[in-house]
């Protein structure tokens, strides 16, 4: 299971969806034989050994990350980042998951490179990342942070899907 999970956030719906998936991963890691995951008949068969193992399980470490994009006007970016992190931390807390958080500058790197550097510094074993789903010319012009993270990441990356309306 995953012990150290990194979730880049930016206040968008896509980042919130990624955070919600990371919280599910945390819940699964904390209690893999949860009755919520088992069929009703299976839930009754949970042994005392499973319960003892679940109680001793250490919850995964969750890190919320906001990257200050060098290409954007910095005047309101720090406040935006702090607001995005506070909202994400509140969601994690409501789900019963403690999360550390950080604002880091891109420092001349791409957003993807900054995310991957932070993942390495944090010793993450999973990155859960939202994707804006740009297609065509907008994607070619703007690039895809998620694609670059997936391409260059030595650790697993989870990209939550979008629900069709």
Backbone as JSON Lines, residues from 0, in Angstrom:
{"i":0,"aa":"X","n":[0.85,-1.17,0.0],"ca":[0.0,0.0,0.0],"c":[0.89,1.24,0.0]}
{"i":1,"aa":"X","n":[0.31,2.37,-0.18],"ca":[1.06,3.62,-0.27],"c":[1.2,4.27,1.1]}
{"i":2,"aa":"X","n":[2.41,4.72,1.42],"ca":[2.69,5.33,2.72],"c":[2.82,6.85,2.65]}
{"i":3,"aa":"X","n":[3.23,7.36,1.49],"ca":[3.48,8.8,1.36],"c":[2.86,9.28,0.05]}
{"i":4,"aa":"X","n":[1.8,10.08,0.18],"ca":[1.01,10.48,-0.98],"c":[1.11,11.99,-1.17]}
{"i":5,"aa":"X","n":[1.45,12.4,-2.37],"ca":[1.55,13.81,-2.72],"c":[0.36,14.19,-3.59]}
{"i":6,"aa":"X","n":[-0.31,15.29,-3.23],"ca":[-1.44,15.79,-4.01],"c":[-1.21,17.27,-4.32]}
{"i":7,"aa":"X","n":[-0.81,17.58,-5.56],"ca":[-0.73,18.99,-5.95],"c":[-2.15,19.57,-6.05]}
{"i":8,"aa":"X","n":[-2.34,20.76,-5.51],"ca":[-3.66,21.41,-5.54],"c":[-3.53,22.81,-6.13]}
{"i":9,"aa":"X","n":[-4.63,23.27,-6.72],"ca":[-4.66,24.63,-7.26],"c":[-6.02,25.28,-7.06]}
{"i":10,"aa":"X","n":[-6.89,24.64,-6.3],"ca":[-8.21,25.2,-6.05],"c":[-9.25,24.82,-7.09]}
{"i":11,"aa":"X","n":[-8.86,24.1,-8.13],"ca":[-9.79,23.73,-9.2],"c":[-10.61,22.5,-8.81]}
{"i":12,"aa":"X","n":[-11.7,22.28,-9.56],"ca":[-12.51,21.08,-9.35],"c":[-11.68,19.82,-9.61]}
{"i":13,"aa":"X","n":[-10.81,19.89,-10.61],"ca":[-9.98,18.73,-10.95],"c":[-9.03,18.37,-9.81]}
{"i":14,"aa":"X","n":[-8.44,19.38,-9.19],"ca":[-7.55,19.13,-8.05],"c":[-8.33,18.61,-6.86]}
{"i":15,"aa":"X","n":[-9.54,19.11,-6.65],"ca":[-10.38,18.63,-5.56],"c":[-10.77,17.17,-5.79]}
{"i":16,"aa":"X","n":[-11.08,16.83,-7.03],"ca":[-11.39,15.43,-7.36],"c":[-10.18,14.54,-7.08]}
{"i":17,"aa":"X","n":[-8.99,15.02,-7.41],"ca":[-7.77,14.25,-7.13],"c":[-7.59,14.08,-5.62]}
{"i":18,"aa":"X","n":[-7.81,15.14,-4.86],"ca":[-7.69,15.05,-3.41],"c":[-8.68,14.04,-2.85]}
{"i":19,"aa":"X","n":[-9.91,14.05,-3.34],"ca":[-10.9,13.09,-2.84],"c":[-10.46,11.66,-3.11]}
{"i":20,"aa":"X","n":[-9.84,11.42,-4.27],"ca":[-9.32,10.08,-4.57],"c":[-8.17,9.72,-3.64]}
{"i":21,"aa":"X","n":[-7.31,10.69,-3.35],"ca":[-6.21,10.44,-2.42],"c":[-6.74,10.1,-1.03]}
{"i":22,"aa":"X","n":[-7.81,10.75,-0.63],"ca":[-8.41,10.45,0.69],"c":[-8.99,9.05,0.72]}
{"i":23,"aa":"X","n":[-9.54,8.59,-0.4],"ca":[-10.01,7.21,-0.48],"c":[-8.83,6.25,-0.34]}
{"i":24,"aa":"X","n":[-7.73,6.56,-1.0],"ca":[-6.53,5.71,-0.88],"c":[-6.06,5.68,0.57]}
{"i":25,"aa":"X","n":[-6.09,6.83,1.24],"ca":[-5.7,6.89,2.66],"c":[-6.62,6.02,3.51]}
{"i":26,"aa":"X","n":[-7.92,6.11,3.25],"ca":[-8.88,5.31,4.02],"c":[-8.66,3.82,3.78]}
{"i":27,"aa":"X","n":[-8.4,3.45,2.55],"ca":[-8.13,2.04,2.25],"c":[-6.85,1.56,2.92]}
{"i":28,"aa":"X","n":[-5.83,2.41,2.92],"ca":[-4.56,2.03,3.54],"c":[-4.7,1.9,5.04]}
{"i":29,"aa":"X","n":[-5.53,2.76,5.63],"ca":[-5.71,2.74,7.08],"c":[-6.51,1.53,7.53]}
{"i":30,"aa":"X","n":[-7.44,1.08,6.7],"ca":[-8.32,-0.02,7.1],"c":[-8.66,-0.88,5.89]}
{"i":31,"aa":"X","n":[-7.71,-1.7,5.43],"ca":[-7.93,-2.48,4.2],"c":[-9.03,-3.52,4.3]}
{"i":32,"aa":"X","n":[-9.39,-3.94,5.49],"ca":[-10.47,-4.94,5.61],"c":[-11.74,-4.29,6.13]}
{"i":33,"aa":"X","n":[-11.89,-3.02,5.81],"ca":[-13.05,-2.25,6.26],"c":[-14.35,-2.89,5.83]}
{"i":34,"aa":"X","n":[-15.33,-2.86,6.71],"ca":[-16.65,-3.38,6.39],"c":[-17.27,-2.58,5.25]}
{"i":35,"aa":"X","n":[-16.87,-1.33,5.08],"ca":[-17.4,-0.51,4.0],"c":[-16.96,-1.04,2.64]}
{"i":36,"aa":"X","n":[-15.88,-1.81,2.61],"ca":[-15.37,-2.33,1.36],"c":[-15.81,-3.76,1.1]}
{"i":37,"aa":"X","n":[-16.25,-4.43,2.13],"ca":[-16.6,-5.84,2.02],"c":[-18.09,-6.01,1.79]}
{"i":38,"aa":"X","n":[-18.45,-7.15,1.26],"ca":[-19.85,-7.53,1.15],"c":[-20.39,-7.76,2.56]}
{"i":39,"aa":"X","n":[-21.68,-7.6,2.8],"ca":[-22.22,-7.77,4.16],"c":[-21.86,-9.1,4.79]}
{"i":40,"aa":"X","n":[-21.91,-10.19,4.06],"ca":[-21.58,-11.5,4.63],"c":[-20.1,-11.57,4.99]}
{"i":41,"aa":"X","n":[-19.26,-10.95,4.16],"ca":[-17.82,-10.96,4.43],"c":[-17.48,-10.09,5.63]}
{"i":42,"aa":"X","n":[-18.2,-9.02,5.82],"ca":[-17.91,-8.11,6.93],"c":[-18.06,-8.82,8.27]}
{"i":43,"aa":"X","n":[-19.0,-9.72,8.38],"ca":[-19.22,-10.44,9.63],"c":[-18.09,-11.41,9.92]}
{"i":44,"aa":"X","n":[-17.33,-11.78,8.89],"ca":[-16.27,-12.76,9.07],"c":[-14.91,-12.15,9.4]}
{"i":45,"aa":"X","n":[-14.85,-10.82,9.56],"ca":[-13.58,-10.17,9.89],"c":[-13.07,-10.73,11.21]}
{"i":46,"aa":"X","n":[-11.85,-11.21,11.21],"ca":[-11.3,-11.86,12.4],"c":[-10.7,-10.85,13.35]}
{"i":47,"aa":"X","n":[-10.44,-11.3,14.59],"ca":[-9.78,-10.47,15.58],"c":[-8.37,-10.11,15.13]}
{"i":48,"aa":"X","n":[-7.71,-11.02,14.43],"ca":[-6.36,-10.74,13.93],"c":[-6.39,-9.59,12.93]}
{"i":49,"aa":"X","n":[-7.4,-9.58,12.05],"ca":[-7.53,-8.48,11.09],"c":[-7.77,-7.16,11.83]}
{"i":50,"aa":"X","n":[-8.61,-7.18,12.84],"ca":[-8.9,-5.98,13.61],"c":[-7.65,-5.46,14.31]}
{"i":51,"aa":"X","n":[-6.85,-6.35,14.87],"ca":[-5.62,-5.94,15.55],"c":[-4.63,-5.36,14.55]}
{"i":52,"aa":"X","n":[-4.54,-5.98,13.37],"ca":[-3.63,-5.49,12.34],"c":[-4.09,-4.1,11.87]}
{"i":53,"aa":"X","n":[-5.4,-3.91,11.69],"ca":[-5.93,-2.62,11.26],"c":[-5.64,-1.54,12.29]}
{"i":54,"aa":"X","n":[-5.79,-1.86,13.56],"ca":[-5.56,-0.87,14.62],"c":[-4.09,-0.45,14.66]}
{"i":55,"aa":"X","n":[-3.2,-1.37,14.32],"ca":[-1.77,-1.08,14.37],"c":[-1.29,-0.39,13.1]}
{"i":56,"aa":"X","n":[-2.13,-0.38,12.04],"ca":[-1.71,0.21,10.78],"c":[-1.51,1.72,10.93]}
{"i":57,"aa":"X","n":[-0.38,2.17,10.42],"ca":[-0.07,3.6,10.47],"c":[-0.7,4.26,9.24]}
{"i":58,"aa":"X","n":[-1.44,5.34,9.44],"ca":[-2.05,5.98,8.28],"c":[-0.99,6.58,7.37]}
{"i":59,"aa":"X","n":[-1.27,6.64,6.07],"ca":[-0.31,7.23,5.15],"c":[-0.1,8.71,5.44]}
{"i":60,"aa":"X","n":[1.06,9.21,5.07],"ca":[1.34,10.64,5.16],"c":[0.83,11.29,3.88]}
{"i":61,"aa":"X","n":[0.1,12.38,4.05],"ca":[-0.47,13.1,2.92],"c":[0.16,14.49,2.86]}
{"i":62,"aa":"X","n":[0.64,14.85,1.69],"ca":[1.23,16.19,1.51],"c":[0.46,16.9,0.41]}
{"i":63,"aa":"X","n":[-0.02,18.09,0.73],"ca":[-0.71,18.94,-0.22],"c":[0.3,19.98,-0.72]}
{"i":64,"aa":"X","n":[0.35,20.17,-2.02],"ca":[1.38,21.02,-2.62],"c":[0.75,22.04,-3.55]}
{"i":65,"aa":"X","n":[1.18,23.29,-3.4],"ca":[0.81,24.34,-4.35],"c":[2.1,24.88,-4.93]}
{"i":66,"aa":"X","n":[2.22,24.88,-6.25],"ca":[3.42,25.36,-6.92],"c":[3.15,26.76,-7.46]}
{"i":67,"aa":"X","n":[4.01,27.71,-7.09],"ca":[3.93,29.07,-7.6],"c":[4.5,29.1,-9.01]}
{"i":68,"aa":"X","n":[3.66,29.33,-9.99],"ca":[4.05,29.32,-11.39],"c":[4.8,30.61,-11.73]}
{"i":69,"aa":"X","n":[6.05,30.5,-12.15],"ca":[6.87,31.67,-12.51],"c":[6.26,32.47,-13.66]}
{"i":70,"aa":"X","n":[5.49,31.8,-14.51],"ca":[4.96,32.45,-15.7],"c":[3.77,33.36,-15.4]}
{"i":71,"aa":"X","n":[3.23,33.31,-14.2],"ca":[2.06,34.1,-13.84],"c":[2.43,35.26,-12.94]}
{"i":72,"aa":"X","n":[1.54,36.25,-12.9],"ca":[1.71,37.4,-12.01],"c":[1.71,36.91,-10.57]}
{"i":73,"aa":"X","n":[2.76,37.23,-9.84],"ca":[2.95,36.71,-8.5],"c":[2.16,37.46,-7.42]}
{"i":74,"aa":"X","n":[1.57,38.62,-7.77],"ca":[0.96,39.47,-6.75],"c":[-0.13,38.76,-5.95]}
{"i":75,"aa":"X","n":[-1.01,38.05,-6.6],"ca":[-2.08,37.37,-5.87],"c":[-1.9,35.87,-5.79]}
{"i":76,"aa":"X","n":[-0.82,35.38,-6.37],"ca":[-0.63,33.93,-6.46],"c":[-0.4,33.28,-5.1]}
{"i":77,"aa":"X","n":[0.34,33.91,-4.22],"ca":[0.6,33.34,-2.9],"c":[-0.69,33.23,-2.09]}
{"i":78,"aa":"X","n":[-1.51,34.28,-2.14],"ca":[-2.79,34.23,-1.43],"c":[-3.69,33.15,-2.01]}
{"i":79,"aa":"X","n":[-3.69,33.02,-3.34],"ca":[-4.47,31.98,-4.0],"c":[-3.99,30.59,-3.57]}
{"i":80,"aa":"X","n":[-2.68,30.43,-3.51],"ca":[-2.11,29.15,-3.08],"c":[-2.46,28.8,-1.65]}
{"i":81,"aa":"X","n":[-2.35,29.78,-0.77],"ca":[-2.7,29.54,0.64],"c":[-4.18,29.2,0.79]}
{"i":82,"aa":"X","n":[-5.05,29.86,0.01],"ca":[-6.48,29.57,0.07],"c":[-6.76,28.15,-0.45]}
{"i":83,"aa":"X","n":[-6.1,27.77,-1.54],"ca":[-6.29,26.42,-2.1],"c":[-5.82,25.36,-1.1]}
{"i":84,"aa":"X","n":[-4.68,25.61,-0.47],"ca":[-4.16,24.66,0.53],"c":[-5.07,24.57,1.75]}
{"i":85,"aa":"X","n":[-5.58,25.72,2.21],"ca":[-6.47,25.71,3.37],"c":[-7.75,24.92,3.07]}
{"i":86,"aa":"X","n":[-8.33,25.13,1.9],"ca":[-9.54,24.39,1.52],"c":[-9.25,22.89,1.42]}
{"i":87,"aa":"X","n":[-8.11,22.54,0.84],"ca":[-7.74,21.12,0.71],"c":[-7.48,20.5,2.08]}
{"i":88,"aa":"X","n":[-6.79,21.23,2.95],"ca":[-6.51,20.73,4.3],"c":[-7.81,20.52,5.08]}
{"i":89,"aa":"X","n":[-8.78,21.41,4.88],"ca":[-10.09,21.26,5.54],"c":[-10.79,19.99,5.07]}
{"i":90,"aa":"X","n":[-10.74,19.72,3.76],"ca":[-11.35,18.49,3.24],"c":[-10.67,17.26,3.82]}
{"i":91,"aa":"X","n":[-9.35,17.29,3.91],"ca":[-8.62,16.15,4.48],"c":[-8.99,15.96,5.95]}
{"i":92,"aa":"X","n":[-9.04,17.07,6.68],"ca":[-9.38,17.0,8.11],"c":[-10.77,16.43,8.3]}
{"i":93,"aa":"X","n":[-11.74,16.87,7.48],"ca":[-13.11,16.36,7.55],"c":[-13.15,14.85,7.29]}
{"i":94,"aa":"X","n":[-12.21,14.37,6.48],"ca":[-12.14,12.93,6.18],"c":[-11.32,12.18,7.21]}
{"i":95,"aa":"X","n":[-10.81,12.89,8.22],"ca":[-10.03,12.23,9.27],"c":[-8.6,11.96,8.88]}
{"i":96,"aa":"X","n":[-8.07,12.7,7.93],"ca":[-6.7,12.5,7.46],"c":[-5.89,13.76,7.75]}
{"i":97,"aa":"X","n":[-4.81,13.59,8.48],"ca":[-3.91,14.73,8.73],"c":[-3.07,14.95,7.49]}
{"i":98,"aa":"X","n":[-2.88,16.2,7.14],"ca":[-2.1,16.51,5.94],"c":[-1.15,17.66,6.22]}
{"i":99,"aa":"X","n":[0.07,17.51,5.74],"ca":[0.99,18.64,5.76],"c":[0.82,19.35,4.43]}
{"i":100,"aa":"X","n":[1.22,20.62,4.39],"ca":[1.08,21.34,3.13],"c":[2.23,22.3,2.94]}
{"i":101,"aa":"X","n":[2.45,22.64,1.65],"ca":[3.57,23.52,1.32],"c":[3.27,24.3,0.05]}
{"i":102,"aa":"X","n":[3.79,25.51,0.03],"ca":[3.82,26.33,-1.18],"c":[5.28,26.35,-1.62]}
{"i":103,"aa":"X","n":[5.53,25.96,-2.85],"ca":[6.9,25.96,-3.35],"c":[6.96,26.75,-4.66]}
{"i":104,"aa":"X","n":[8.03,27.49,-4.88],"ca":[8.17,28.21,-6.15],"c":[8.62,27.25,-7.25]}
{"i":105,"aa":"X","n":[8.19,27.53,-8.46],"ca":[8.65,26.72,-9.58],"c":[10.15,26.95,-9.8]}
{"i":106,"aa":"X","n":[10.62,28.13,-9.46],"ca":[12.05,28.45,-9.52],"c":[12.68,28.13,-10.87]}
{"i":107,"aa":"X","n":[12.01,28.57,-11.93],"ca":[12.56,28.37,-13.27],"c":[12.26,27.01,-13.88]}
{"i":108,"aa":"X","n":[11.65,26.14,-13.11],"ca":[11.31,24.81,-13.63],"c":[9.88,24.83,-14.17]}
{"i":109,"aa":"X","n":[9.54,23.8,-14.91],"ca":[8.14,23.63,-15.29],"c":[7.36,23.22,-14.05]}
{"i":110,"aa":"X","n":[6.04,23.36,-14.1],"ca":[5.22,22.92,-12.97],"c":[5.43,21.43,-12.71]}
{"i":111,"aa":"X","n":[5.5,20.65,-13.78],"ca":[5.7,19.21,-13.62],"c":[7.03,18.91,-12.94]}
{"i":112,"aa":"X","n":[8.09,19.61,-13.34],"ca":[9.4,19.38,-12.72],"c":[9.38,19.77,-11.25]}
{"i":113,"aa":"X","n":[8.68,20.86,-10.91],"ca":[8.57,21.27,-9.51],"c":[7.8,20.23,-8.7]}
{"i":114,"aa":"X","n":[6.74,19.68,-9.27],"ca":[5.96,18.64,-8.59],"c":[6.82,17.4,-8.37]}
{"i":115,"aa":"X","n":[7.55,16.99,-9.39],"ca":[8.38,15.79,-9.27],"c":[9.53,15.99,-8.28]}
{"i":116,"aa":"X","n":[10.1,17.19,-8.24],"ca":[11.16,17.48,-7.27],"c":[10.61,17.41,-5.85]}
{"i":117,"aa":"X","n":[9.4,17.95,-5.64],"ca":[8.8,17.89,-4.31],"c":[8.45,16.45,-3.94]}
{"i":118,"aa":"X","n":[7.98,15.69,-4.91],"ca":[7.68,14.28,-4.65],"c":[8.93,13.54,-4.2]}
{"i":119,"aa":"X","n":[10.06,13.84,-4.83],"ca":[11.32,13.21,-4.43],"c":[11.73,13.66,-3.03]}
{"i":120,"aa":"X","n":[11.65,14.96,-2.76],"ca":[12.01,15.48,-1.43],"c":[11.13,14.89,-0.34]}
{"i":121,"aa":"X","n":[9.86,14.69,-0.63],"ca":[8.89,14.13,0.32],"c":[9.0,12.61,0.4]}
{"i":122,"aa":"X","n":[9.71,11.99,-0.53],"ca":[9.82,10.53,-0.66],"c":[8.44,9.92,-0.9]}
{"i":123,"aa":"X","n":[7.67,10.58,-1.76],"ca":[6.33,10.09,-2.09],"c":[6.41,8.76,-2.81]}
{"i":124,"aa":"X","n":[5.42,7.91,-2.55],"ca":[5.32,6.68,-3.32],"c":[4.06,6.65,-4.18]}
{"i":125,"aa":"X","n":[3.32,7.79,-4.18],"ca":[2.17,7.96,-5.07],"c":[1.92,9.46,-5.22]}
{"i":126,"aa":"X","n":[1.65,9.86,-6.47],"ca":[1.21,11.23,-6.76],"c":[-0.22,11.11,-7.27]}
{"i":127,"aa":"X","n":[-1.13,11.88,-6.68],"ca":[-2.51,11.92,-7.15],"c":[-2.73,13.32,-7.7]}
{"i":128,"aa":"X","n":[-3.03,13.39,-8.98],"ca":[-2.99,14.66,-9.69],"c":[-4.24,14.86,-10.52]}
{"i":129,"aa":"X","n":[-4.83,16.05,-10.42],"ca":[-5.97,16.4,-11.27],"c":[-5.48,16.78,-12.65]}
{"i":130,"aa":"X","n":[-6.35,16.64,-13.62],"ca":[-6.02,17.02,-14.98],"c":[-7.17,17.83,-15.54]}
{"i":131,"aa":"X","n":[-6.84,18.89,-16.25],"ca":[-7.89,19.77,-16.76],"c":[-8.52,19.25,-18.05]}
{"i":132,"aa":"X","n":[-7.95,18.23,-18.64],"ca":[-8.57,17.6,-19.8],"c":[-8.57,18.46,-21.06]}
{"i":133,"aa":"X","n":[-7.57,19.31,-21.22],"ca":[-7.5,20.12,-22.44],"c":[-7.22,19.22,-23.64]}
{"i":134,"aa":"X","n":[-7.76,19.61,-24.77],"ca":[-7.56,18.84,-25.99],"c":[-7.14,19.77,-27.12]}
{"i":135,"aa":"X","n":[-6.62,19.19,-28.16],"ca":[-6.33,19.93,-29.38],"c":[-5.32,21.04,-29.23]}
{"i":136,"aa":"X","n":[-5.62,22.17,-29.85],"ca":[-4.69,23.29,-29.91],"c":[-4.38,23.86,-28.54]}
{"i":137,"aa":"X","n":[-5.38,23.96,-27.64],"ca":[-5.13,24.48,-26.3],"c":[-4.1,23.63,-25.58]}
{"i":138,"aa":"X","n":[-4.19,22.31,-25.73],"ca":[-3.22,21.42,-25.08],"c":[-1.84,21.59,-25.7]}
{"i":139,"aa":"X","n":[-1.79,21.73,-27.03],"ca":[-0.5,21.9,-27.7],"c":[0.17,23.2,-27.27]}
{"i":140,"aa":"X","n":[-0.62,24.25,-27.1],"ca":[-0.06,25.55,-26.72],"c":[0.29,25.57,-25.23]}
{"i":141,"aa":"X","n":[-0.64,25.13,-24.4],"ca":[-0.47,25.22,-22.96],"c":[0.32,24.05,-22.37]}
{"i":142,"aa":"X","n":[0.36,22.95,-23.08],"ca":[1.04,21.77,-22.55],"c":[0.17,21.04,-21.55]}
{"i":143,"aa":"X","n":[0.64,19.98,-21.02],"ca":[-0.11,19.22,-20.04],"c":[0.82,18.88,-18.89]}
{"i":144,"aa":"X","n":[0.53,19.49,-17.74],"ca":[1.31,19.2,-16.54],"c":[1.18,17.72,-16.2]}
{"i":145,"aa":"X","n":[-0.05,17.21,-16.24],"ca":[-0.28,15.81,-15.89],"c":[0.5,14.87,-16.81]}
{"i":146,"aa":"X","n":[0.48,15.17,-18.1],"ca":[1.21,14.32,-19.05],"c":[2.7,14.32,-18.74]}
{"i":147,"aa":"X","n":[3.25,15.49,-18.46],"ca":[4.69,15.57,-18.16],"c":[5.02,14.85,-16.86]}
{"i":148,"aa":"X","n":[4.15,14.95,-15.86],"ca":[4.39,14.24,-14.6],"c":[4.38,12.73,-14.85]}
{"i":149,"aa":"X","n":[3.38,12.27,-15.58],"ca":[3.3,10.83,-15.87],"c":[4.54,10.37,-16.64]}
{"i":150,"aa":"X","n":[4.9,11.13,-17.64],"ca":[6.03,10.74,-18.51],"c":[7.33,10.64,-17.72]}
{"i":151,"aa":"X","n":[7.56,11.57,-16.78],"ca":[8.85,11.66,-16.12],"c":[8.89,11.08,-14.7]}
{"i":152,"aa":"X","n":[7.76,10.65,-14.18],"ca":[7.71,10.19,-12.8],"c":[8.24,8.76,-12.63]}
{"i":153,"aa":"X","n":[9.14,8.56,-11.67],"ca":[9.59,7.21,-11.37],"c":[8.63,6.47,-10.43]}
{"i":154,"aa":"X","n":[7.61,7.18,-9.93],"ca":[6.64,6.56,-9.01],"c":[5.26,6.59,-9.65]}
{"i":155,"aa":"X","n":[4.33,5.77,-9.16],"ca":[2.98,5.75,-9.74],"c":[2.28,7.1,-9.62]}
{"i":156,"aa":"X","n":[1.48,7.4,-10.64],"ca":[0.67,8.61,-10.68],"c":[-0.77,8.2,-10.91]}
{"i":157,"aa":"X","n":[-1.66,8.69,-10.08],"ca":[-3.09,8.41,-10.22],"c":[-3.78,9.67,-10.74]}
{"i":158,"aa":"X","n":[-4.47,9.55,-11.87],"ca":[-5.24,10.65,-12.45],"c":[-6.72,10.26,-12.38]}
{"i":159,"aa":"X","n":[-7.47,10.88,-11.48],"ca":[-8.9,10.55,-11.41],"c":[-9.61,10.95,-12.69]}
{"i":160,"aa":"X","n":[-10.55,10.13,-13.12],"ca":[-11.3,10.42,-14.33],"c":[-12.34,11.5,-14.09]}
{"i":161,"aa":"X","n":[-12.91,11.96,-15.18],"ca":[-13.99,12.95,-15.12],"c":[-15.31,12.23,-15.34]}
{"i":162,"aa":"X","n":[-16.32,12.7,-14.64],"ca":[-17.66,12.15,-14.84],"c":[-18.31,12.85,-16.01]}
{"i":163,"aa":"X","n":[-18.94,12.07,-16.83],"ca":[-19.63,12.66,-17.99],"c":[-21.0,13.16,-17.53]}
{"i":164,"aa":"X","n":[-21.35,14.33,-18.02],"ca":[-22.62,14.95,-17.63],"c":[-23.79,14.3,-18.32]}
